[in-house]
Amino acid sequence: MKEIAEIITKQLSSTVEILTAFVIGVGLIRFRHKYIKQISVPAHALTNQSIRIHFGSSLALPLELSFGAHILATATAPKSDDIGKLASIAVLRTA
């Protein structure tokens, strides 16, 4: 039973990490699109600050997903190194 739980949590962790990379990629594409639009049409309503704020908020979700993936990875057999990584991610997310 423990082996099955380890396999499932590793698979879920990997899936969440892939989803994290996808969300970051989508956020980066949206950022680039808005930034190019703002440069090419200066009268556009978007400002550099609003573009940066939108990009920053689009990075908040991947950070939470990464935190969840690390929780899943350390759920079955936590090592001191894994717990340290998890703690550092939690501190970054809180800050």
Secondary structure as GFF3:
##gff-version 3
##sequence-region A 1 95
A	DSSP	alpha_helix	2	40	.	.	.	ID=ss1
A	DSSP	alpha_helix	48	75	.	.	.	ID=ss2
A	DSSP	alpha_helix	80	94	.	.	.	ID=ss3
###
